[in-house]
Every structure is written in C-alpha cells, then in structure tokens.
C-alpha cells in the first residue's frame, strides 16, 4: 500500500507516538510510506522579539501554513491510505480543506489522542469529522465524541517501542528515585499536584525526586532532594530508566480524562511500577496492585510510595508485570497488524 502520513509536527508527542514511530515498522512490512509536515509547523507562534511586527509575522505564518497544506496534499488522490493526526491546519476558522481532501480521497483517517473537541474547536471538528473514512481516538472517552459525529470509529491506544524501552539489567547505586516525566506544557498542571505529597514524604523518607522535562522547573520544595534531568528525544529512554517509581498525577477534569496514559506506559515498559491518578484510561492501563497503584488522595500517594520504597521485591514484581502488560497491549507490535488490516479494508474504497 501507498501510505501518506500527515503528522502535525516533527517532534511533538502526538506526532511522534501516533504517527512517526509507525513509519519504519510499516516499511519493513513492505508498504511505501511518505510523511509530510506543514511549514511552519502546526504549533508555531511568532516570537515576542518581533514586537510591532508580530501581527504581520503571524499573518504571514498562517498564510504559509495554508499554502504548505495545499502543497503537501497536492497528490493525495494517489495514496491508498492517508492518515492525519489532528486537523491539518490549526485555525478554527479554516475548516474547508479537510472536507475538500476527503472528497478527493475517500480513504483518509483522522487520529487524535487528546480532548481536542473541548472548547472552540468543537464546531469545526463536528463539521469535518463526518467526512473521514475512519476516526482513531486513543481511548474510550475520546471515542464517545468520535461516535457522535461518525459511525466509523476504532480505538487505537497510544503505544511505544518496547524494543527501545527496556528495563535495566542492573540498577545504579544511590537513593530510591521517584520521578515524573512530561512535557513543559504539563509541568504547570501536574507538578503542583505532587508538591504536598512529595514534601510530606521527604520529611519521613530518604529518596530523590527526579523530574524529566525539557527545561528545569526549578523546584524549591521544602526538604525535597530534587534532581532535574533534561529531556531530549535521544535521552528520553535513558531518563525513564533511572527511576524506581514513576508518577502520573491528573486532575479529574474533562480534558484530563482524554489523556492516553503515555507517561504510565513509558514507566511500565521500562519495568517501573506506576502510581497513577485513576482518571480516564489510566484506570485501565494500570491494574491496581498488579503493575502499580491507583492514588486518589494524598494519603494514597504517600502510602503506596512508602510501600514501594521499603519493598524492593514488590517493586521488581510490579515492574515485571508492568513490562509484560505494555508488551502485550501497548506496544507497536501489539497494534501494527490491526492497523494494517484496517488500512487494507479502507484502501478498497474508490
């Protein structure tokens, strides 16, 4: 099959985990895969340094995005499958291109892994999503919205490359390392949820709190032994592998229920027990007491972190079970053949 992927950027998490990581596996299966990204990328914004010229630069960037979108889809009719992660253009006022592309090629798949339908994008999405051959939301919460506008829906969970994510054979010496990994945009939402529990735990236990992200949030919590680990695509796995316990706190809000559990999956693939807020799909990914624990209150977080700090055997047991669960359910190998079957069915449409 000739497959065209249209991710929303080169390195954003949705693009990397929903699109880019499938390119090589599909090519190894004999498919011809092309990937194109609009320029400037979807999340581009003009720098503040442009000052008075910022509106002009912003208008020029938007115009270039529209021209680029037309260019990268110039031959869309010639592909057996087209798959885009989110709408091709970020503007909520510009909703005609996706509908036009679906008329030119009835074999286009729309993928999304966040609650992008909340807020001002809702009406645009309702207008365009009915035209796609298939919608592939990342969890059942997102699928509820998808089914309200299109009957062709398949849930494709976020998965990772379990050949790259491996447990370390030997733990490096040092204090127990409890950590959080995430994007800069989620730091301001997630870390405040941990401040009280990490501060309280630090007063009674000796451990290192590790934060893995792109820029140092400069945590200055009382008595907390804090270490920042810079995130890069090249060091992402190594950073995760340093942890003994992985944390994924979430508030129970409509937007957070749309999250697809990437942090928990990363910890688990590296053989690390995951402590999660049982919000949305997190409650499915981590089975309480088997691969980690569900934490609903501050007391829960502290209790289960203490339990794992003092029980190395339990950490290893949960970590092994976590790794097995990801390999079986949240790995590239667990979903790639399902993807191909869906592609083959849709490719028959003319």
Helices and strands as residue ranges (DSSP letters): E 2-6, H 13-18, G 20-22, H 23-28, E 32-35, G 48-53, H 54-72, G 76-78, E 81-85, H 96-104, E 108-112, H 122-129, E 134-137, H 140-149, E 176-181, H 184-202, E 207-213, E 226-230, H 236-241, E 245-248, H 254-257, H 262-269, E 273-276, H 282-285, E 292-294, H 298-310, H 312-329, H 332-347
